[in-house]
Amino acid sequence: FSMLPLLIHSSAVSAGARSALLAAQASSPERRVQALKSAARVLHHETGLECRDVLEIVGLDGSTC
């Protein structure tokens, strides 16, 4: 389950993070995982949430931190 669609439209998420999430959503299947990791890094940096949590929020395996 991915929170990606909700995050993209949430005013509580910074414009930079929303932009990274939109880019991940629009990326090709071959580049999607890398783009989601990039978006997770932005969320981690801006929110202070743990790496595992932001990876899971965007729909990736949190055990890869």
C-alpha positions in Angstrom: 0.0 0.0 0.0 1.4 3.4 -1.0 0.5 6.7 0.5 1.9 8.4 -2.6 -1.4 9.7 -4.0 -2.4 11.2 -0.7 1.0 12.8 -0.2 1.0 14.4 -3.6 -2.2 16.3 -2.8 -1.5 17.0 0.8 -0.9 20.7 1.8 1.0 19.3 4.8 3.7 18.0 2.5 6.2 20.6 1.2 6.3 21.7 -2.4 9.7 20.1 -2.9 8.6 16.8 -1.6 5.4 16.9 -3.6 7.5 17.6 -6.7 9.8 14.7 -6.0 6.7 12.4 -5.5 5.1 13.6 -8.7 8.3 12.9 -10.6 8.4 9.4 -9.1 4.8 8.8 -10.1 5.5 9.9 -13.7 8.7 8.0 -14.1 9.1 4.9 -16.2 8.7 1.5 -14.4 12.5 1.0 -14.9 13.3 4.2 -13.0 10.4 4.2 -10.5 12.2 2.6 -7.5 15.1 5.0 -7.8 12.7 7.9 -8.1 10.7 6.8 -5.1 13.9 6.4 -3.1 14.8 10.0 -4.0 11.4 11.2 -2.9 11.8 9.3 0.3 15.1 11.1 1.0 13.5 14.4 0.5 10.7 13.5 2.9 13.2 12.1 5.4 15.3 15.3 5.2 12.3 17.7 5.5 10.2 15.8 8.1 12.8 14.1 10.3 10.9 10.8 10.0 13.0 7.6 10.2 14.3 6.2 6.9 12.3 3.0 7.3 9.1 5.0 7.8 9.5 7.2 4.7 10.4 4.3 2.5 7.2 2.5 3.6 5.1 5.6 3.2 6.1 5.8 -0.5 5.5 2.1 -1.0 9.0 0.7 -0.7 10.5 -1.9 1.6 11.6 -0.2 4.7 14.2 -2.8 5.6 16.6 -1.5 3.0 17.7 1.6 5.0 
